[in-house]
Amino acid sequence: MPDNGRRFEKDDGRPLADRMRPTTLAEFAGQGHLVGAGAPLASLAAEGRLHSMILWGPPGSGKTTLAKLLADGAGHRWISISAVLAGVKDVREAMRTAEAARRLGEGTVLFVDEVHRFNKAQQDAFLPHVEKGVVIFIGATTENPSFEVNSALLSRARIYVLKPLDDAALRRILDRAAAALGVAVKEQAAAQLMALADGDARRMLNVLETVAQLADGTVDAALVERAADARKRRFDKGGDVFYEQISALHKAVRGSAVDAALYWCCRMLDGGCDPAYIARRLVRMASEDIGNADPRAVQLALAAWDAYRRLGSPEGDLAIAQAVIYLAGAPKSNAAYKAFGAAKAHVAGTPSHEVPMHLRNAPTGLMRKLGYGEGYRYAHDEEGAYAAGEKYFPPGLDPVRYYHPTEQGLEARIKARLERLRTLDEQAGRT
């Protein structure tokens, strides 16, 4: 961003974030792993070379600006389209323009913003032109390219990951923007602006532009607070950040990290996540990671979900937080989860054995005559309410142990009982 200290003309209608775009890589703030000394994109720029690539990173991390700087450094024409607005017709028109430029000996960069929003057919439209060298393709996305960009296009482009901007980069951008606007930003206000940015320079500059219009030459904390009241942290419902944070919450619960689990829960709530979604996932965590070590975990998770349905936010949020704390602090066992997976895999890989005759009900005389239910031992009539040695698997299928209880919580008692019953089965088999 140009550090020239000039105040922009009042009739310049472009947003501050656009006006403050760097004109050289030396002015580019952040992403040192890509543009710092000896970094891959810095080396490309120094040599005036360029190849097709996908820039993957959060909003406001500099994807568009970086692409434009690389294109300018390589001396290529710049064509930019947005996947939100453009279609195949726009892509074809861009390719005709690029083909005409190539005939004049000029290279062209085709920049596609939010490329993940193009469907497979639209993405495929780039392929022949990229392969022929008509364009150098640069896509920008906030979503994981592995899931959102088709494999053919991925194989022809290198992926570079941009990170949220750290405070040092944000402060550098803030100082330049303040100088350009002709305002002084007090330290507390600067700290608030950088915190509000949450790694997104565009967000910070938008707020700065708003408060600069209200300030009498000085931006203080009170002005920033007023501008920030209705803003939320970076949280893309259904996108990568969404799934990264629910993954972090799940893993913190599984790891019995109570405070970390509560942190991620609050991060998601603060970002605007539907609390009912968190409640639903807690029920899954209770079964998958706690299971029979503490069966009350499922009950509490369901109760929290129900409480939220009845109360809504913010009152119902507390019930969800309570469930997070309980689940994270509960003894852990994934034995039920593993047993279920093993049983499903076994059933899928074996024939459909018939139900043993002694386990079939016999509600009619004909069925009794055919032997349905014959020889069945009613467990409650046996000593200890257990029919030792009774067989419950189909004929021709050897008994299999799917469930291996742990020593955690209540499951330790379940394990001890099942071991006693297996001993009785062995004794019955020897008699």
C-alpha positions in Angstrom: 0.0 0.0 0.0 1.5 3.4 -1.0 2.9 5.1 2.1 2.6 8.6 0.8 0.6 10.2 3.5 -1.7 11.9 1.1 -5.4 12.4 1.8 -7.7 11.0 -0.9 -9.9 13.3 -2.9 -13.4 13.4 -1.6 -14.8 12.5 -5.0 -13.0 9.2 -5.2 -15.9 6.8 -4.7 -13.9 3.6 -4.4 -13.9 1.9 -1.0 -10.8 2.5 1.0 -9.7 -1.1 0.8 -9.6 -0.8 -3.0 -7.8 2.5 -3.0 -5.2 1.1 -0.6 -4.1 -1.8 -2.7 -0.3 -2.1 -2.9 1.3 -1.3 -6.2 4.5 -3.4 -5.6 5.3 -6.6 -3.7 7.5 -4.5 -1.4 4.3 -2.8 -0.2 2.4 -6.0 0.3 1.8 -6.7 4.0 1.8 -10.3 5.4 2.2 -13.7 3.7 5.9 -13.7 4.3 6.0 -17.5 3.7 4.9 -16.7 0.1 6.4 -13.3 -0.8 9.3 -13.0 1.7 12.9 -13.3 0.8 13.5 -16.6 -1.0 9.8 -17.5 -0.8 8.2 -19.2 -3.9 6.1 -16.3 -5.2 8.8 -13.8 -4.5 11.2 -15.8 -6.6 8.7 -16.0 -9.4 8.1 -12.2 -9.3 11.9 -11.5 -9.3 12.3 -13.6 -12.4 9.3 -12.2 -14.1 7.8 -15.7 -14.5 4.3 -16.9 -13.8 2.4 -20.2 -13.8 -1.2 -21.2 -13.2 -2.1 -21.3 -9.5 -4.9 -21.3 -6.9 -4.6 -18.9 -4.0 -6.5 -20.3 -1.1 -7.0 -18.2 2.0 -9.5 -16.4 4.2 -11.3 -13.2 3.2 -9.1 -10.1 3.3 -5.8 -11.9 3.2 -4.6 -10.4 -0.1 -5.5 -13.0 -2.7 -6.7 -10.6 -5.4 -4.0 -8.0 -4.7 -1.2 -10.6 -4.8 -2.5 -12.1 -8.1 -2.6 -8.6 -9.7 1.0 -7.8 -8.5 2.3 -11.0 -9.9 0.6 -10.4 -13.3 1.9 -6.8 -13.4 5.4 -8.0 -12.5 5.4 -10.6 -15.3 4.1 -8.0 -17.8 0.9 -9.8 -18.6 -2.5 -8.5 -19.4 -5.1 -8.8 -16.6 -8.6 -10.2 -17.1 -10.7 -10.6 -13.9 -14.0 -12.4 -13.6 -16.0 -13.3 -10.6 -17.6 -16.8 -10.3 -20.5 -15.2 -8.5 -21.5 -13.1 -11.5 -19.9 -14.8 -14.6 -20.9 -17.8 -16.6 -19.4 -19.9 -19.4 -20.2 -17.1 -21.9 -18.0 -14.7 -19.9 -15.2 -17.2 -19.8 -15.4 -17.7 -23.6 -15.3 -13.9 -24.2 -12.2 -13.7 -21.9 -10.5 -16.5 -23.9 -11.2 -14.7 -27.2 -9.5 -11.6 -25.7 -6.6 -13.6 -24.5 -6.2 -15.4 -27.8 -6.1 -12.1 -29.6 -3.4 -10.9 -27.2 -1.4 -14.0 -27.7 -1.3 -13.4 -31.5 0.3 -10.0 -30.6 2.9 -11.8 -28.5 1.3 -10.8 -25.2 0.5 -13.0 -22.2 -2.7 -12.9 -20.3 -3.6 -13.7 -16.7 -7.2 -14.8 -16.2 -8.1 -14.2 -12.6 -11.2 -16.0 -11.3 -12.4 -14.8 -7.9 -14.3 -17.3 -5.8 -13.5 -20.0 -8.3 -15.2 -22.6 -5.9 -18.5 -21.2 -7.0 -18.1 -22.4 -10.5 -19.6 -25.8 -11.1 -17.6 -28.7 -12.8 -18.7 -27.8 -16.3 -17.7 -24.2 -15.9 -14.3 -25.1 -14.4 -13.8 -27.5 -17.3 -14.2 -24.6 -19.7 -10.8 -23.3 -18.6 -8.8 -26.5 -19.2 -8.1 -26.4 -23.0 -7.0 -22.8 -22.8 -4.8 -23.4 -19.8 -3.2 -26.4 -21.6 -2.6 -24.4 -24.8 -1.0 -21.5 -22.9 -3.7 -19.1 -24.0 -4.0 -17.9 -20.4 -2.2 -18.3 -17.1 -5.0 -19.2 -14.7 -5.1 -17.8 -11.2 -8.1 -18.8 -9.1 -8.9 -17.3 -5.6 -10.9 -19.3 -3.1 -11.8 -19.2 0.5 -12.7 -22.9 0.4 -10.6 -26.0 0.4 -9.6 -26.6 -3.3 -9.4 -30.4 -2.7 -13.2 -30.4 -2.3 -14.3 -27.4 -4.5 -12.1 -27.5 -7.5 -12.2 -30.4 -9.9 -9.1 -32.6 -10.2 -8.3 -31.8 -13.8 -7.9 -28.1 -13.0 -6.0 -28.9 -9.8 -3.5 -30.9 -11.7 -2.7 -27.9 -13.9 -2.3 -25.4 -11.1 -0.2 -25.1 -8.0 -1.9 -24.3 -4.7 -0.6 -21.5 -2.4 -2.2 -21.1 1.0 -2.6 -17.6 2.4 -3.0 -17.1 6.2 -5.1 -14.7 8.1 -3.1 -11.5 8.5 -1.3 -11.2 11.9 -1.2 -8.0 14.0 2.1 -6.9 12.5 0.7 -6.9 9.0 -2.6 -5.4 10.0 -0.8 -2.6 11.9 1.3 -1.8 8.8 -1.8 -1.6 6.7 -3.6 0.5 9.3 -0.8 3.0 9.6 -0.7 3.5 5.9 -4.4 3.9 5.6 -4.6 6.3 8.5 -1.9 8.4 6.9 -3.7 8.4 3.5 -6.9 9.5 5.2 -5.2 12.1 7.2 -6.3 10.9 10.6 -4.5 9.9 13.8 -5.5 6.6 15.3 -5.0 6.2 19.1 -3.4 3.1 20.4 -6.5 1.6 22.0 -8.5 2.3 18.9 -5.8 0.6 16.7 -5.9 -2.4 19.0 -9.7 -2.6 18.6 -9.5 -2.2 14.9 -7.0 -5.0 14.6 -9.0 -7.3 16.9 -12.2 -6.5 14.9 -10.3 -7.4 11.7 -9.9 -11.0 12.9 -7.2 -11.4 10.2 -9.2 -9.6 7.5 -7.6 -6.4 6.2 -10.6 -5.4 4.2 -12.9 -5.6 7.3 -10.5 -3.4 9.2 -10.2 -0.8 6.4 -14.0 -0.7 6.0 -14.4 0.1 9.7 -11.6 2.6 9.6 -13.2 4.4 6.6 -16.5 4.6 8.5 -15.0 6.0 11.7 -12.7 8.4 9.9 -15.7 10.1 8.4 -17.0 10.7 12.0 -13.7 11.7 13.5 -12.4 15.2 13.9 -8.9 14.2 12.9 -8.5 11.6 15.6 -10.0 8.1 15.8 -10.5 7.0 19.4 -11.8 3.8 21.0 -15.3 5.1 21.5 -15.7 5.7 17.7 -14.5 2.2 16.9 -16.8 0.7 19.5 -19.8 2.4 17.9 -18.9 1.1 14.5 -18.2 -2.4 15.7 -21.4 -3.0 17.6 -23.2 -5.1 15.0 -20.2 -6.9 13.5 -19.3 -10.6 14.0 -16.1 -12.5 13.8 -15.0 -14.3 10.7 -17.2 -17.4 10.4 -18.4 -18.9 7.1 -21.4 -21.1 7.8 -21.0 -24.2 5.8 -17.4 -23.3 4.7 -14.0 -24.4 5.8 -13.9 -22.2 8.9 -17.2 -23.7 10.0 -15.9 -27.3 9.7 -12.5 -26.5 11.2 -14.1 -25.1 14.3 -16.6 -27.9 14.8 -13.7 -30.3 14.4 -11.8 -28.4 17.0 -14.7 -28.6 19.4 -15.2 -32.3 18.8 -11.5 -33.0 19.4 -11.4 -30.9 22.5 -14.3 -32.8 23.9 -12.7 -36.1 23.0 -9.5 -35.0 24.6 -11.3 -34.0 27.9 -10.0 -30.5 27.4 -12.9 -28.8 29.1 -11.8 -25.2 28.8 -10.7 -25.5 25.2 -14.0 -27.2 24.3 -15.9 -24.3 25.9 -13.7 -21.8 24.0 -14.5 -23.4 20.6 -18.2 -23.6 21.5 -18.2 -19.9 22.3 -16.2 -19.1 19.1 -18.9 -20.8 17.0 -21.7 -19.1 18.9 -20.0 -15.7 18.6 -19.6 -16.2 14.9 -23.3 -16.8 14.3 -23.4 -20.6 14.2 -26.9 -22.0 14.9 -26.8 -23.3 18.5 -29.1 -26.2 17.5 -26.3 -27.5 15.1 -23.8 -27.5 18.0 -26.4 -29.4 20.2 -27.0 -32.0 17.5 -23.2 -32.6 17.2 -22.9 -32.9 21.0 -25.3 -35.9 20.8 -23.0 -37.5 18.3 -20.0 -36.8 20.5 -21.7 -38.4 23.5 -22.2 -41.6 21.6 -19.0 -41.7 19.7 -16.5 -40.7 22.3 -18.1 -41.4 25.7 -20.6 -44.2 25.0 -21.1 -46.6 27.8 -18.4 -45.1 29.9 -21.1 -42.6 31.0 -24.5 -43.3 29.3 -25.8 -40.1 31.0 -23.8 -38.1 28.4 -26.3 -38.8 25.7 -29.2 -38.0 28.0 -27.6 -34.6 29.0 -26.8 -33.8 25.4 -30.4 -34.5 24.3 -31.7 -32.5 27.3 -29.5 -29.5 26.3 -30.8 -29.7 22.7 -34.4 -29.8 24.0 -33.7 -26.9 26.4 -32.4 -24.8 23.5 -35.5 -25.7 21.4 -37.7 -24.5 24.3 -35.8 -21.4 25.3 -33.9 -20.2 22.2 -31.0 -17.8 22.4 -29.4 -16.6 24.6 -31.1 -18.5 27.5 -30.8 -21.9 25.8 -27.1 -21.3 24.9 -26.2 -22.0 28.6 -27.7 -25.5 28.4 -25.5 -26.2 25.4 -22.4 -24.9 27.2 -23.3 -27.0 30.2 -23.5 -30.1 28.0 -20.1 -29.2 26.4 -18.5 -29.0 29.9 -20.1 -32.3 31.0 -19.1 -34.2 27.9 -15.5 -32.9 28.0 -15.2 -33.9 31.6 -16.8 -37.3 31.3 -14.8 -40.6 31.1 -14.2 -41.5 27.5 -14.8 -44.7 25.5 -15.2 -45.3 21.8 -15.9 -49.0 22.3 -19.5 -48.7 21.2 -18.5 -46.6 18.1 -15.9 -49.2 17.1 -18.2 -52.1 17.8 -20.9 -50.6 15.6 -18.4 -50.0 12.8 -17.1 -53.6 13.1 -20.6 -55.1 13.1 -21.6 -53.1 10.0 -18.5 -54.1 8.1 -19.0 -57.8 9.1 -22.7 -57.8 8.0 -21.8 -56.1 4.7 -19.1 -58.7 4.0 -21.0 -61.9 4.8 -24.1 -63.7 3.3 -27.6 -63.1 4.6 -27.8 -66.0 7.0 -31.3 -67.1 8.1 -32.5 -66.5 11.7 -32.0 -69.7 13.8 -35.3 -71.5 14.3 -35.1 -71.3 18.1 -34.9 -67.5 17.9 -38.0 -67.1 15.7 -41.4 -66.2 17.1 -44.2 -68.8 16.6 -47.5 -66.9 16.8 -49.4 -69.5 14.7 -49.9 -73.2 15.0 -48.4 -73.8 11.6 -45.2 -72.0 12.6 -45.0 -74.0 15.8 -45.5 -77.2 13.8 -42.6 -76.1 11.5 -40.4 -75.8 14.5 -40.4 -72.0 15.0 -39.2 -71.2 18.5 -38.4 -74.8 19.3 -35.7 -75.1 21.9 -35.6 -71.5 22.9 -34.4 -70.9 26.4 -36.1 -68.0 28.2 -33.3 -66.2 30.0 -35.4 -65.1 32.9 -36.2 -68.7 33.8 -32.5 -69.6 34.0 -30.2 -69.2 37.0 -29.0 -65.6 37.3 -31.4 -64.7 34.4 -28.7 -65.9 31.9 -29.0 -68.9 29.5 -25.4 -70.0 29.6 -24.2 -71.5 26.4 -27.2 -70.4 24.3 -26.4 -69.5 20.7 -27.7 -66.3 19.2 -25.7 -66.1 15.9 -27.0 -67.7 12.8 -26.0 -71.3 12.0 -22.8 -71.4 9.9 -21.5 -68.1 11.4 -19.0 -68.3 14.1 -19.7 -66.0 17.1 -17.8 -62.7 16.7 -16.8 -60.1 19.4 -17.4 -56.6 18.1 -17.7 -54.9 21.4 -14.6 -54.6 23.6 -15.5 -52.4 26.6 -12.9 -50.3 28.3 -12.0 -49.8 31.9 -13.5 -46.2 31.8 -16.4 -45.2 34.0 -19.5 -47.4 34.0 -18.1 -49.4 31.1 -15.6 -51.1 33.5 -18.6 -52.7 35.2 -20.1 -53.7 31.9 -16.8 -55.3 30.9 -16.6 -57.3 34.2 -20.1 -58.6 33.8 -19.6 -59.7 30.2 -16.4 -61.5 31.2 -18.4 -63.4 33.9 -21.0 -64.4 31.3 -18.4 -65.6 28.9 -16.9 -67.7 31.6 -20.4 -69.3 32.1 -20.7 -69.9 28.4 -17.3 -71.7 28.4 -18.3 -73.8 31.4 -21.6 -74.7 29.7 -19.8 -75.8 26.5 -17.6 -78.2 28.5 -20.5 -80.0 30.1 
